Structures are given as structure tokens and as C-alpha cells.
């Protein structure tokens, strides 16, 4: 089974809302919502991958992060190991830099979205911060 290493960033605005993005049509799990992030390339560590991914996807420059948790999701053809970080400070207003929908949602609103697996683990980790 193929193993993929990924990193996810959780941005929380001053009103306590979480930034989520909808997966574009040309991707696996298109139309599902997720916290932004992506694959860790073989030449980078998790921190560098998070900075690169959030810049590419959201146009933000990551200034400070805190590690939240690691977990994995298994699918029929792959296992995805996910490193989740709370993004404490960033520069620039996030937007869908790759044409994807992004929105700020409350922890109640997020439960109404068609989200990728792992939402429960991430929300529990956020609540314990």
C-alpha cells in the first residue's frame, strides 16, 4: 500500500472561526471540505511543506505554528499520514489562490459540511488547546 505524508494547517480568525477549503473538481475527493495543506515532498520537512502549501493554496505567509496531532487515514489504495498544525500567526488575507472555495466557519457550521475523514480528531485537538 502506498504511504503518503501530508501536513494540514488550521487557521483560526479573531472571531474563533476556522478556515476550510473545498477540494477542486480535478482532485481526489473533489467537493469535500478540508483544512488546507498537502503532501510533504521528499526534500522537505513538515514545517517547510506547511509554509509552501499554505502559500500556494491561500496566499498566506506562515509566521508561527504549534503542532496539534498526527493521525492516519487508510484508503483502499493508500495510507495518508497527516501532521496537523495550528497556525498561530500568518501574513496576508487567505483566499482560494488555486481557484478553490474557502470560507471561515464556526465549529458548529463545520459539522454540516461534507468533510474529509479526520475532522473529529482535529476538532478534539483544537478544543484541548
C-alpha positions in Angstrom: 0.0 0.0 0.0 1.3 3.4 -0.9 2.1 5.7 2.0 1.7 9.5 1.7 2.9 12.0 4.2 0.9 15.2 4.4 0.6 18.4 6.5 -2.5 20.4 7.4 -2.8 23.9 8.8 -5.6 25.1 11.0 -6.1 28.9 10.8 -8.5 30.4 13.4 -9.5 34.1 13.0 -10.1 36.6 15.8 -13.8 35.6 15.9 -12.9 32.0 16.5 -13.9 30.7 13.1 -11.8 28.0 11.3 -10.7 28.4 7.7 -11.7 25.5 5.4 -11.3 24.8 1.7 -13.4 22.8 -0.8 -11.4 20.3 -2.8 -11.3 21.2 -6.5 -13.1 19.1 -9.1 -9.9 17.7 -10.6 -8.7 16.1 -7.3 -9.3 13.0 -5.3 -12.4 13.6 -3.1 -13.5 16.6 -5.1 -16.2 18.6 -3.5 -15.3 17.6 0.0 -14.2 20.2 2.5 -10.8 20.1 4.3 -8.3 22.1 6.3 -5.7 23.4 3.8 -2.5 21.7 3.3 -1.0 18.9 1.2 1.8 16.4 0.5 5.2 16.7 2.2 7.7 16.3 -0.7 10.7 14.1 -0.2 13.1 17.1 0.0 11.2 19.0 2.8 10.3 18.7 6.4 6.7 19.2 7.7 7.2 22.9 8.6 8.6 23.8 5.2 5.8 21.8 3.5 3.1 23.6 5.5 4.6 27.0 4.6 4.8 26.1 0.9 1.3 24.6 0.8 -0.4 27.4 2.6 1.3 30.0 0.4 0.3 28.1 -2.8 -3.3 27.4 -1.7 -4.1 30.5 0.3 -1.5 33.2 -0.5 -0.5 33.4 3.2 2.9 33.5 4.7 3.1 31.3 7.8 4.8 33.1 10.7 4.2 30.8 13.7 2.7 27.3 14.3 2.1 24.8 17.0 1.9 21.1 16.4 -1.6 19.7 17.2 -1.5 16.0 16.4 -0.6 13.3 13.9 -3.1 10.7 12.6 -3.5 8.5 9.6 -6.3 7.7 7.2 -6.4 4.4 5.3 -8.0 4.1 1.9 -8.1 1.1 -0.5 -5.0 2.2 -2.4 -3.1 4.4 0.1 -2.4 5.4 3.7 -2.2 9.1 4.4 -0.2 10.1 7.5 -1.2 13.6 8.5 0.7 16.1 10.6 -1.7 18.8 11.8 -0.5 22.2 13.0 -2.3 25.2 14.4 -1.2 28.3 12.5 -0.9 30.9 15.3 0.2 33.8 13.1 0.3 34.5 9.4 0.6 37.4 7.0 -1.9 38.2 4.1 -5.6 37.6 4.0 -6.3 34.0 2.9 -8.1 33.4 -0.4 -8.5 30.5 -2.8 -5.3 31.0 -4.7 -5.9 27.9 -6.8 -9.5 28.7 -7.5 -10.9 26.7 -4.7 -13.7 27.9 -2.4 -12.5 28.9 1.0 -14.6 30.0 4.0 -14.5 30.8 7.7 -16.8 28.5 9.7 -17.7 28.0 13.3 -17.2 24.6 15.0 -20.9 24.1 14.7 -21.1 25.0 11.0 -18.1 22.8 10.1 -20.1 19.7 11.2 -22.7 20.4 8.5 -20.0 20.3 5.7 -19.1 17.1 3.7 -15.6 16.9 5.3 -12.7 14.6 4.6 -12.1 11.9 7.3 -10.3 13.0 10.4 -12.4 16.1 11.3 -13.3 14.7 14.7 -9.7 14.1 15.7 -8.7 17.6 14.6 -11.7 19.3 16.4 -10.9 17.4 19.6 -7.2 18.6 19.4 -8.3 22.2 18.8 -10.7 22.1 21.8 -7.8 20.9 24.1 -5.6 23.9 23.2 
